[in-house]
Amino acid sequence: MTPPGASSAANALFLSPESPVAGAGGGGLRSASLLAYLRSRYTVEVAGFHLPHHSKTTVARAWRNAWRLIRATPPLFDRYSGFESQLDPVLHARHYAVGVIEHFWCASYAPSLRPHCDRLVLDLHNIESQLTRTHAQASRGLTSFAGSRFAEAYRRLERRWLPGFDLILVASEEDRRRVNHPAVHVFPNALPEIELPHVPEANCIAFSGNLEYHPNLQAVRWFQSEIWPQIRDATECRLIGRNPEAVRGILAQDARIHLTGPVDDAVTALAEAKVCVVPLLSGSGTRFKILEAWAAARPVVSTTLGAEGLGAHNGEHLLIADHPPDFADAILRLLADPALRRKLGEAGRALYQDRYTWPVAWKALESVNL
């Protein structure tokens, strides 16, 4: 059915390597927001990929990534390349007013889409060179070496593929400054309009996210080894999100750290915590885990990098700490001060409502006539 206000000729193609739905992680949330906006203005064809199975065992991953390291081909870019034939059903004898590609991993499909699209848009959830560079800087040994090599590979790939797009979307002003392109616009990460959950407050802190995602895995490792011993006697910790098995070995069977696994409603799950923690050492874009904590009116303790791009002020919307003793002290301060927890939680929720709901974020898309 043609959406209200759209003509039958106003067709859009939306190419995403992951499910563009809320509940599929931060990437899925951003894609879901953009897709909902497009569907209000176009008849949208959604395309994806059927990837061949590959083993996730440690040995199999090591062999794959060693070969990628030799070729200087970043893992996700390699994983999603070479499936042009799968796009034939949505491209053959078809034409679209706009084609949108989600994630830089799929930027190499621009030549396939270009003849079929009047306008070609790339939505950068992260600046992959920046994400990989910060991961390398926060790592050691072979992981750091590989990250540096892949970061340089991403820089070369960005120089090659970004000029082929008419419009580039990024999540923050900081990321906008990292992209060399004449038409780069900020489309902020955002959540649907969510009612404030009313649940009992438990004596726990919480961290949320896909626990297999390497910045989150790195954050859990740093938190568990450097921060948790300083606060363990005061609270419990809940790790909320997909792929809990990725961090199980890090936790040393600590009875005060609970792996909840994926949940249907992350905002309600976070609302039960006294404090939400974001101990990220690497990343790009902006963090949905902070937006979800704000939507739940929960206070947040984050590193500077974790809070990047959200326009939040230390002491007003959240607490920022970059060193383990300071991070631990900020958590303990909040645990002991219900009034401060309430003040920061309310300020965070107000910022979410003012800047980071879907209807507000969509104004950025309207401004570029998407």
Contacts in CASP RR format, 6 or more apart in sequence:
PFRMAT RR
TARGET T0000
AUTHOR 0000-0000-0000
METHOD contacts of the structure
MODEL  1
MTPPGASSAANALFLSPESPVAGAGGGGLRSASLLAYLRSRYTVEVAGFH
LPHHSKTTVARAWRNAWRLIRATPPLFDRYSGFESQLDPVLHARHYAVGV
IEHFWCASYAPSLRPHCDRLVLDLHNIESQLTRTHAQASRGLTSFAGSRF
AEAYRRLERRWLPGFDLILVASEEDRRRVNHPAVHVFPNALPEIELPHVP
EANCIAFSGNLEYHPNLQAVRWFQSEIWPQIRDATECRLIGRNPEAVRGI
LAQDARIHLTGPVDDAVTALAEAKVCVVPLLSGSGTRFKILEAWAAARPV
VSTTLGAEGLGAHNGEHLLIADHPPDFADAILRLLADPALRRKLGEAGRA
LYQDRYTWPVAWKALESVNL
2 8 0 8 1.000
2 43 0 8 1.000
3 39 0 8 1.000
3 40 0 8 1.000
3 41 0 8 1.000
3 42 0 8 1.000
3 43 0 8 1.000
4 40 0 8 1.000
5 41 0 8 1.000
6 41 0 8 1.000
6 42 0 8 1.000
6 43 0 8 1.000
8 43 0 8 1.000
9 97 0 8 1.000
10 41 0 8 1.000
10 42 0 8 1.000
10 43 0 8 1.000
10 97 0 8 1.000
11 42 0 8 1.000
11 43 0 8 1.000
11 44 0 8 1.000
11 45 0 8 1.000
11 94 0 8 1.000
11 95 0 8 1.000
11 96 0 8 1.000
11 97 0 8 1.000
12 38 0 8 1.000
12 41 0 8 1.000
12 42 0 8 1.000
12 43 0 8 1.000
12 44 0 8 1.000
12 45 0 8 1.000
12 96 0 8 1.000
12 97 0 8 1.000
12 98 0 8 1.000
12 99 0 8 1.000
12 100 0 8 1.000
13 44 0 8 1.000
13 45 0 8 1.000
13 47 0 8 1.000
13 90 0 8 1.000
13 94 0 8 1.000
13 96 0 8 1.000
13 98 0 8 1.000
13 99 0 8 1.000
13 100 0 8 1.000
13 113 0 8 1.000
13 116 0 8 1.000
13 117 0 8 1.000
14 20 0 8 1.000
14 34 0 8 1.000
14 35 0 8 1.000
14 38 0 8 1.000
14 44 0 8 1.000
14 45 0 8 1.000
14 46 0 8 1.000
14 47 0 8 1.000
14 99 0 8 1.000
14 100 0 8 1.000
14 102 0 8 1.000
15 47 0 8 1.000
15 48 0 8 1.000
15 87 0 8 1.000
15 99 0 8 1.000
15 100 0 8 1.000
15 101 0 8 1.000
15 102 0 8 1.000
15 106 0 8 1.000
15 109 0 8 1.000
15 113 0 8 1.000
16 31 0 8 1.000
16 35 0 8 1.000
16 46 0 8 1.000
16 47 0 8 1.000
16 48 0 8 1.000
16 102 0 8 1.000
16 103 0 8 1.000
16 106 0 8 1.000
17 48 0 8 1.000
17 49 0 8 1.000
17 80 0 8 1.000
17 102 0 8 1.000
17 103 0 8 1.000
17 105 0 8 1.000
17 106 0 8 1.000
18 24 0 8 1.000
18 27 0 8 1.000
18 28 0 8 1.000
18 31 0 8 1.000
18 102 0 8 1.000
18 103 0 8 1.000
19 28 0 8 1.000
19 31 0 8 1.000
20 28 0 8 1.000
20 31 0 8 1.000
20 32 0 8 1.000
20 34 0 8 1.000
20 35 0 8 1.000
20 46 0 8 1.000
20 102 0 8 1.000
21 28 0 8 1.000
21 31 0 8 1.000
21 32 0 8 1.000
22 28 0 8 1.000
22 29 0 8 1.000
22 32 0 8 1.000
22 192 0 8 1.000
23 29 0 8 1.000
23 266 0 8 1.000
24 32 0 8 1.000
25 209 0 8 1.000
25 210 0 8 1.000
25 242 0 8 1.000
25 288 0 8 1.000
26 125 0 8 1.000
26 189 0 8 1.000
26 209 0 8 1.000
26 210 0 8 1.000
26 288 0 8 1.000
27 125 0 8 1.000
27 288 0 8 1.000
29 189 0 8 1.000
29 191 0 8 1.000
29 288 0 8 1.000
30 123 0 8 1.000
30 125 0 8 1.000
30 171 0 8 1.000
30 189 0 8 1.000
30 288 0 8 1.000
31 102 0 8 1.000
31 123 0 8 1.000
33 189 0 8 1.000
33 190 0 8 1.000
33 192 0 8 1.000
33 358 0 8 1.000
33 361 0 8 1.000
33 362 0 8 1.000
34 100 0 8 1.000
34 102 0 8 1.000
34 123 0 8 1.000
34 169 0 8 1.000
34 187 0 8 1.000
34 365 0 8 1.000
35 44 0 8 1.000
35 46 0 8 1.000
36 358 0 8 1.000
37 358 0 8 1.000
37 362 0 8 1.000
37 365 0 8 1.000
37 370 0 8 1.000
38 44 0 8 1.000
38 98 0 8 1.000
38 100 0 8 1.000
38 370 0 8 1.000
42 97 0 8 1.000
42 98 0 8 1.000
45 90 0 8 1.000
45 94 0 8 1.000
45 96 0 8 1.000
47 86 0 8 1.000
47 87 0 8 1.000
47 90 0 8 1.000
48 86 0 8 1.000
49 80 0 8 1.000
49 83 0 8 1.000
49 86 0 8 1.000
50 86 0 8 1.000
51 79 0 8 1.000
51 80 0 8 1.000
51 83 0 8 1.000
54 60 0 8 1.000
54 64 0 8 1.000
55 61 0 8 1.000
64 75 0 8 1.000
65 75 0 8 1.000
65 146 0 8 1.000
68 74 0 8 1.000
68 75 0 8 1.000
68 78 0 8 1.000
68 150 0 8 1.000
69 146 0 8 1.000
69 149 0 8 1.000
69 150 0 8 1.000
71 78 0 8 1.000
72 149 0 8 1.000
72 150 0 8 1.000
72 152 0 8 1.000
72 153 0 8 1.000
73 153 0 8 1.000
74 128 0 8 1.000
74 132 0 8 1.000
74 150 0 8 1.000
74 153 0 8 1.000
74 154 0 8 1.000
74 157 0 8 1.000
75 150 0 8 1.000
76 103 0 8 1.000
76 105 0 8 1.000
76 128 0 8 1.000
77 104 0 8 1.000
77 105 0 8 1.000
77 108 0 8 1.000
77 128 0 8 1.000
77 153 0 8 1.000
77 154 0 8 1.000
77 157 0 8 1.000
79 105 0 8 1.000
80 103 0 8 1.000
80 105 0 8 1.000
80 106 0 8 1.000
81 108 0 8 1.000
82 108 0 8 1.000
84 109 0 8 1.000
84 112 0 8 1.000
87 109 0 8 1.000
87 112 0 8 1.000
87 113 0 8 1.000
91 112 0 8 1.000
91 113 0 8 1.000
91 116 0 8 1.000
94 116 0 8 1.000
95 116 0 8 1.000
95 117 0 8 1.000
95 118 0 8 1.000
96 116 0 8 1.000
96 117 0 8 1.000
96 118 0 8 1.000
97 117 0 8 1.000
97 118 0 8 1.000
97 119 0 8 1.000
98 117 0 8 1.000
98 118 0 8 1.000
98 119 0 8 1.000
98 120 0 8 1.000
98 121 0 8 1.000
98 370 0 8 1.000
99 113 0 8 1.000
99 117 0 8 1.000
99 119 0 8 1.000
99 120 0 8 1.000
99 121 0 8 1.000
100 121 0 8 1.000
100 122 0 8 1.000
100 123 0 8 1.000
101 107 0 8 1.000
101 109 0 8 1.000
101 110 0 8 1.000
101 113 0 8 1.000
101 120 0 8 1.000
101 121 0 8 1.000
101 122 0 8 1.000
101 123 0 8 1.000
101 165 0 8 1.000
102 123 0 8 1.000
102 125 0 8 1.000
103 123 0 8 1.000
103 124 0 8 1.000
103 125 0 8 1.000
104 122 0 8 1.000
104 124 0 8 1.000
104 126 0 8 1.000
104 127 0 8 1.000
104 128 0 8 1.000
104 154 0 8 1.000
104 157 0 8 1.000
104 158 0 8 1.000
104 161 0 8 1.000
105 128 0 8 1.000
107 122 0 8 1.000
107 157 0 8 1.000
107 161 0 8 1.000
107 162 0 8 1.000
107 165 0 8 1.000
108 161 0 8 1.000
110 120 0 8 1.000
110 122 0 8 1.000
110 161 0 8 1.000
110 164 0 8 1.000
110 165 0 8 1.000
113 120 0 8 1.000
114 120 0 8 1.000
114 164 0 8 1.000
119 166 0 8 1.000
119 167 0 8 1.000
120 164 0 8 1.000
120 165 0 8 1.000
120 166 0 8 1.000
120 167 0 8 1.000
121 165 0 8 1.000
121 166 0 8 1.000
121 167 0 8 1.000
121 168 0 8 1.000
121 169 0 8 1.000
121 370 0 8 1.000
122 162 0 8 1.000
122 165 0 8 1.000
122 167 0 8 1.000
122 168 0 8 1.000
122 169 0 8 1.000
123 169 0 8 1.000
123 187 0 8 1.000
124 168 0 8 1.000
124 169 0 8 1.000
124 170 0 8 1.000
124 171 0 8 1.000
124 175 0 8 1.000
124 179 0 8 1.000
125 171 0 8 1.000
125 285 0 8 1.000
126 171 0 8 1.000
126 175 0 8 1.000
126 283 0 8 1.000
126 284 0 8 1.000
126 285 0 8 1.000
127 158 0 8 1.000
127 170 0 8 1.000
127 175 0 8 1.000
127 178 0 8 1.000
127 179 0 8 1.000
127 284 0 8 1.000
127 285 0 8 1.000
128 154 0 8 1.000
128 157 0 8 1.000
128 158 0 8 1.000
128 284 0 8 1.000
129 151 0 8 1.000
129 152 0 8 1.000
129 154 0 8 1.000
129 155 0 8 1.000
129 158 0 8 1.000
129 178 0 8 1.000
130 151 0 8 1.000
130 175 0 8 1.000
130 178 0 8 1.000
130 283 0 8 1.000
130 284 0 8 1.000
131 215 0 8 1.000
131 282 0 8 1.000
131 283 0 8 1.000
131 284 0 8 1.000
131 285 0 8 1.000
132 147 0 8 1.000
132 150 0 8 1.000
132 151 0 8 1.000
132 154 0 8 1.000
133 147 0 8 1.000
133 148 0 8 1.000
133 151 0 8 1.000
134 281 0 8 1.000
134 282 0 8 1.000
134 283 0 8 1.000
134 284 0 8 1.000
134 305 0 8 1.000
135 143 0 8 1.000
135 147 0 8 1.000
135 214 0 8 1.000
135 215 0 8 1.000
135 218 0 8 1.000
135 282 0 8 1.000
135 283 0 8 1.000
136 143 0 8 1.000
136 144 0 8 1.000
136 145 0 8 1.000
136 146 0 8 1.000
136 147 0 8 1.000
136 148 0 8 1.000
136 150 0 8 1.000
136 151 0 8 1.000
137 144 0 8 1.000
137 282 0 8 1.000
138 218 0 8 1.000
138 222 0 8 1.000
138 281 0 8 1.000
138 282 0 8 1.000
139 147 0 8 1.000
139 218 0 8 1.000
158 179 0 8 1.000
159 180 0 8 1.000
162 168 0 8 1.000
162 179 0 8 1.000
162 180 0 8 1.000
162 181 0 8 1.000
163 181 0 8 1.000
165 181 0 8 1.000
166 183 0 8 1.000
167 183 0 8 1.000
167 185 0 8 1.000
167 368 0 8 1.000
167 370 0 8 1.000
168 179 0 8 1.000
168 181 0 8 1.000
168 183 0 8 1.000
168 184 0 8 1.000
168 185 0 8 1.000
169 184 0 8 1.000
169 185 0 8 1.000
169 186 0 8 1.000
169 187 0 8 1.000
170 176 0 8 1.000
170 178 0 8 1.000
170 179 0 8 1.000
170 184 0 8 1.000
170 185 0 8 1.000
170 186 0 8 1.000
170 187 0 8 1.000
170 285 0 8 1.000
171 186 0 8 1.000
171 187 0 8 1.000
171 188 0 8 1.000
171 189 0 8 1.000
171 284 0 8 1.000
171 285 0 8 1.000
171 286 0 8 1.000
171 309 0 8 1.000
172 186 0 8 1.000
172 188 0 8 1.000
172 285 0 8 1.000
172 286 0 8 1.000
172 308 0 8 1.000
172 309 0 8 1.000
172 310 0 8 1.000
173 186 0 8 1.000
173 309 0 8 1.000
174 285 0 8 1.000
174 308 0 8 1.000
174 309 0 8 1.000
175 186 0 8 1.000
175 284 0 8 1.000
175 285 0 8 1.000
175 309 0 8 1.000
176 184 0 8 1.000
176 185 0 8 1.000
176 186 0 8 1.000
178 284 0 8 1.000
183 368 0 8 1.000
185 364 0 8 1.000
185 367 0 8 1.000
185 368 0 8 1.000
186 364 0 8 1.000
187 361 0 8 1.000
187 364 0 8 1.000
187 365 0 8 1.000
188 286 0 8 1.000
188 355 0 8 1.000
188 356 0 8 1.000
188 361 0 8 1.000
188 364 0 8 1.000
189 285 0 8 1.000
189 286 0 8 1.000
189 287 0 8 1.000
189 288 0 8 1.000
189 291 0 8 1.000
189 356 0 8 1.000
189 361 0 8 1.000
190 291 0 8 1.000
190 355 0 8 1.000
190 356 0 8 1.000
190 357 0 8 1.000
190 358 0 8 1.000
190 360 0 8 1.000
190 361 0 8 1.000
191 267 0 8 1.000
191 288 0 8 1.000
191 291 0 8 1.000
191 292 0 8 1.000
191 295 0 8 1.000
191 352 0 8 1.000
191 356 0 8 1.000
191 357 0 8 1.000
191 358 0 8 1.000
192 357 0 8 1.000
192 358 0 8 1.000
193 353 0 8 1.000
193 357 0 8 1.000
193 358 0 8 1.000
193 359 0 8 1.000
194 267 0 8 1.000
194 295 0 8 1.000
196 271 0 8 1.000
196 295 0 8 1.000
196 296 0 8 1.000
196 297 0 8 1.000
196 349 0 8 1.000
197 265 0 8 1.000
197 267 0 8 1.000
197 268 0 8 1.000
197 271 0 8 1.000
197 296 0 8 1.000
198 271 0 8 1.000
199 268 0 8 1.000
199 271 0 8 1.000
199 272 0 8 1.000
200 272 0 8 1.000
201 272 0 8 1.000
201 273 0 8 1.000
201 274 0 8 1.000
202 236 0 8 1.000
202 272 0 8 1.000
202 273 0 8 1.000
202 274 0 8 1.000
203 235 0 8 1.000
203 236 0 8 1.000
203 274 0 8 1.000
204 235 0 8 1.000
204 236 0 8 1.000
204 237 0 8 1.000
204 238 0 8 1.000
204 258 0 8 1.000
204 272 0 8 1.000
204 273 0 8 1.000
204 274 0 8 1.000
205 231 0 8 1.000
205 235 0 8 1.000
205 236 0 8 1.000
205 237 0 8 1.000
205 238 0 8 1.000
205 273 0 8 1.000
205 274 0 8 1.000
205 275 0 8 1.000
205 276 0 8 1.000
205 277 0 8 1.000
205 331 0 8 1.000
205 335 0 8 1.000
206 237 0 8 1.000
206 238 0 8 1.000
206 239 0 8 1.000
206 240 0 8 1.000
206 269 0 8 1.000
206 270 0 8 1.000
206 272 0 8 1.000
206 273 0 8 1.000
206 275 0 8 1.000
206 276 0 8 1.000
206 277 0 8 1.000
206 298 0 8 1.000
207 216 0 8 1.000
207 219 0 8 1.000
207 220 0 8 1.000
207 223 0 8 1.000
207 237 0 8 1.000
207 238 0 8 1.000
207 239 0 8 1.000
207 240 0 8 1.000
207 276 0 8 1.000
207 277 0 8 1.000
207 278 0 8 1.000
207 279 0 8 1.000
207 289 0 8 1.000
208 239 0 8 1.000
208 240 0 8 1.000
208 241 0 8 1.000
208 266 0 8 1.000
208 269 0 8 1.000
208 270 0 8 1.000
208 276 0 8 1.000
208 289 0 8 1.000
208 292 0 8 1.000
208 293 0 8 1.000
209 216 0 8 1.000
209 240 0 8 1.000
209 241 0 8 1.000
209 242 0 8 1.000
209 266 0 8 1.000
209 289 0 8 1.000
210 216 0 8 1.000
210 241 0 8 1.000
210 242 0 8 1.000
210 243 0 8 1.000
211 217 0 8 1.000
211 220 0 8 1.000
211 239 0 8 1.000
211 241 0 8 1.000
211 242 0 8 1.000
211 243 0 8 1.000
211 244 0 8 1.000
211 246 0 8 1.000
211 247 0 8 1.000
212 242 0 8 1.000
212 243 0 8 1.000
212 246 0 8 1.000
214 282 0 8 1.000
215 280 0 8 1.000
215 281 0 8 1.000
215 282 0 8 1.000
215 283 0 8 1.000
216 280 0 8 1.000
217 246 0 8 1.000
217 247 0 8 1.000
217 250 0 8 1.000
218 280 0 8 1.000
218 281 0 8 1.000
218 282 0 8 1.000
219 278 0 8 1.000
219 279 0 8 1.000
219 280 0 8 1.000
219 281 0 8 1.000
220 239 0 8 1.000
220 247 0 8 1.000
220 250 0 8 1.000
221 247 0 8 1.000
221 250 0 8 1.000
222 279 0 8 1.000
222 281 0 8 1.000
222 324 0 8 1.000
223 277 0 8 1.000
223 279 0 8 1.000
224 250 0 8 1.000
224 251 0 8 1.000
224 252 0 8 1.000
224 254 0 8 1.000
224 257 0 8 1.000
226 324 0 8 1.000
227 279 0 8 1.000
227 324 0 8 1.000
227 327 0 8 1.000
227 328 0 8 1.000
227 331 0 8 1.000
228 237 0 8 1.000
228 254 0 8 1.000
228 257 0 8 1.000
230 324 0 8 1.000
230 325 0 8 1.000
230 328 0 8 1.000
230 332 0 8 1.000
231 328 0 8 1.000
231 331 0 8 1.000
231 332 0 8 1.000
231 335 0 8 1.000
232 254 0 8 1.000
232 256 0 8 1.000
234 332 0 8 1.000
234 335 0 8 1.000
235 256 0 8 1.000
235 274 0 8 1.000
235 275 0 8 1.000
235 331 0 8 1.000
235 335 0 8 1.000
236 256 0 8 1.000
236 257 0 8 1.000
236 258 0 8 1.000
237 256 0 8 1.000
237 257 0 8 1.000
237 258 0 8 1.000
238 257 0 8 1.000
238 258 0 8 1.000
238 260 0 8 1.000
238 269 0 8 1.000
238 273 0 8 1.000
239 247 0 8 1.000
239 257 0 8 1.000
239 258 0 8 1.000
239 259 0 8 1.000
239 260 0 8 1.000
239 261 0 8 1.000
240 260 0 8 1.000
240 261 0 8 1.000
240 263 0 8 1.000
240 266 0 8 1.000
240 269 0 8 1.000
240 270 0 8 1.000
241 260 0 8 1.000
241 261 0 8 1.000
241 262 0 8 1.000
241 263 0 8 1.000
241 266 0 8 1.000
242 261 0 8 1.000
242 262 0 8 1.000
244 259 0 8 1.000
244 260 0 8 1.000
244 261 0 8 1.000
247 259 0 8 1.000
248 259 0 8 1.000
251 257 0 8 1.000
251 259 0 8 1.000
260 269 0 8 1.000
263 269 0 8 1.000
266 292 0 8 1.000
267 292 0 8 1.000
267 295 0 8 1.000
267 296 0 8 1.000
268 296 0 8 1.000
270 276 0 8 1.000
270 292 0 8 1.000
270 293 0 8 1.000
270 296 0 8 1.000
270 298 0 8 1.000
271 296 0 8 1.000
271 297 0 8 1.000
271 298 0 8 1.000
273 298 0 8 1.000
274 298 0 8 1.000
274 299 0 8 1.000
274 334 0 8 1.000
274 335 0 8 1.000
274 341 0 8 1.000
275 298 0 8 1.000
275 299 0 8 1.000
275 300 0 8 1.000
275 301 0 8 1.000
275 331 0 8 1.000
275 334 0 8 1.000
275 335 0 8 1.000
275 341 0 8 1.000
276 289 0 8 1.000
276 290 0 8 1.000
276 293 0 8 1.000
276 296 0 8 1.000
276 298 0 8 1.000
276 299 0 8 1.000
276 300 0 8 1.000
276 301 0 8 1.000
277 300 0 8 1.000
277 301 0 8 1.000
277 302 0 8 1.000
277 327 0 8 1.000
277 331 0 8 1.000
278 287 0 8 1.000
278 289 0 8 1.000
278 290 0 8 1.000
278 293 0 8 1.000
278 300 0 8 1.000
278 301 0 8 1.000
278 302 0 8 1.000
278 303 0 8 1.000
278 306 0 8 1.000
278 307 0 8 1.000
279 302 0 8 1.000
279 303 0 8 1.000
279 327 0 8 1.000
280 287 0 8 1.000
280 302 0 8 1.000
280 303 0 8 1.000
280 305 0 8 1.000
280 306 0 8 1.000
281 303 0 8 1.000
281 305 0 8 1.000
282 305 0 8 1.000
283 305 0 8 1.000
283 306 0 8 1.000
285 308 0 8 1.000
285 309 0 8 1.000
286 308 0 8 1.000
286 309 0 8 1.000
286 310 0 8 1.000
287 302 0 8 1.000
287 306 0 8 1.000
287 307 0 8 1.000
287 310 0 8 1.000
290 300 0 8 1.000
290 302 0 8 1.000
290 306 0 8 1.000
290 307 0 8 1.000
290 310 0 8 1.000
290 312 0 8 1.000
290 318 0 8 1.000
291 310 0 8 1.000
291 352 0 8 1.000
291 356 0 8 1.000
293 299 0 8 1.000
293 300 0 8 1.000
294 300 0 8 1.000
294 317 0 8 1.000
294 345 0 8 1.000
294 348 0 8 1.000
294 349 0 8 1.000
294 351 0 8 1.000
294 352 0 8 1.000
294 356 0 8 1.000
295 349 0 8 1.000
295 352 0 8 1.000
296 349 0 8 1.000
297 345 0 8 1.000
297 346 0 8 1.000
297 348 0 8 1.000
297 349 0 8 1.000
298 341 0 8 1.000
298 345 0 8 1.000
299 318 0 8 1.000
299 319 0 8 1.000
299 334 0 8 1.000
299 340 0 8 1.000
299 341 0 8 1.000
299 344 0 8 1.000
299 345 0 8 1.000
300 307 0 8 1.000
300 317 0 8 1.000
300 318 0 8 1.000
300 319 0 8 1.000
300 344 0 8 1.000
300 345 0 8 1.000
300 348 0 8 1.000
301 318 0 8 1.000
301 319 0 8 1.000
301 320 0 8 1.000
301 321 0 8 1.000
301 327 0 8 1.000
301 330 0 8 1.000
301 331 0 8 1.000
301 334 0 8 1.000
302 318 0 8 1.000
302 319 0 8 1.000
302 320 0 8 1.000
302 321 0 8 1.000
303 320 0 8 1.000
303 321 0 8 1.000
303 322 0 8 1.000
303 327 0 8 1.000
304 320 0 8 1.000
304 322 0 8 1.000
307 318 0 8 1.000
307 320 0 8 1.000
310 317 0 8 1.000
310 351 0 8 1.000
310 356 0 8 1.000
311 317 0 8 1.000
311 351 0 8 1.000
312 318 0 8 1.000
312 348 0 8 1.000
312 351 0 8 1.000
314 320 0 8 1.000
315 344 0 8 1.000
316 344 0 8 1.000
316 347 0 8 1.000
317 344 0 8 1.000
317 347 0 8 1.000
317 348 0 8 1.000
317 351 0 8 1.000
318 344 0 8 1.000
318 348 0 8 1.000
319 330 0 8 1.000
319 333 0 8 1.000
319 334 0 8 1.000
319 344 0 8 1.000
321 327 0 8 1.000
321 329 0 8 1.000
321 330 0 8 1.000
333 340 0 8 1.000
334 340 0 8 1.000
334 341 0 8 1.000
334 344 0 8 1.000
354 360 0 8 1.000
END
